[in-house]
Amino acid sequence: LSATDTEFLLTDGAATREGIHHALQTVASRIQPNDTFVFFWSGHGGQASATTTDSDELDGHDEYIFVYDGEIMDDQMAEWMDQIHALSLFALDSCFSGGFAKDVVHRDGIVGLFSSEEDVTSAVASEFQAGGYLSYFMRTGISGEADVNPHDSVLTVGELEHFLYTQFGRHAGDVELEGAY
């Protein structure tokens, strides 16, 4: 498959529930166990009263990302992601994104990066004239700044996680929103 057959960029009106679901179904039908899958979302997120009796929802809330035509709940995203049988990086830069961790990042081979805990809003990276900090630092990290140990043009998940952690600590450590950091 060529790169254009395996990459989806959904923005604005194309970032619909069906558009995202279709992209994930297509990836699931083509991906091989030795491939790497990256899902990245930067946008609004929220919480709603839990609609299931899921024992993992200790706070009684489900989290969602708000896409062009509605919401994708954490439970729904977990079902869609369970169809991807490959090493996966799942990253959300949205308020309350940490609530997706217990639903989506529950099996071997999947790493989650979240801009906030499940009960916290995310900060805007105004000092960088960017959306969220996670978006900004992922872009700079993937562009090469995170490839440091060793600097070998191979970016590992560990290098990326360390880069994100240290950059957030340096630049956003004093960000306070609604009493939470």
C-alpha angles and dihedrals in degrees: 000000000000122000091258089057092055104038128078124187111185117182136164112338093007092059093085130140090255093043092054093042091050092049091051092047090051092049091047091054093050107032122103126212092251093052125096122233124199123192115186127177128181115181145077123329134184149169134251133181109279112262095198135053090244107162089211091067095082092162093051093241135112117208127221143183116231111230129183096281104025144310135320109208122216092245092052092048089051090055091050094046092048087069092062107090102189140078103296138194112200114190129177125184100190140103114282090009093141088074088073091063097079092047104038105026098056105111138059116275099034125102122192129207117188131181094215146011117267093263099041134083118232125245127242114236095228094158087066094039086240139124110249129353093241091055093048096046094043090054093049092042095050089045088066109277093105094052096095114118095079106357095223107133089258114110114204126198088243092055091048094047092048091048093050092047095050095042092050090048092051098044109024106028093113097045109125125185123177092340095308130102 
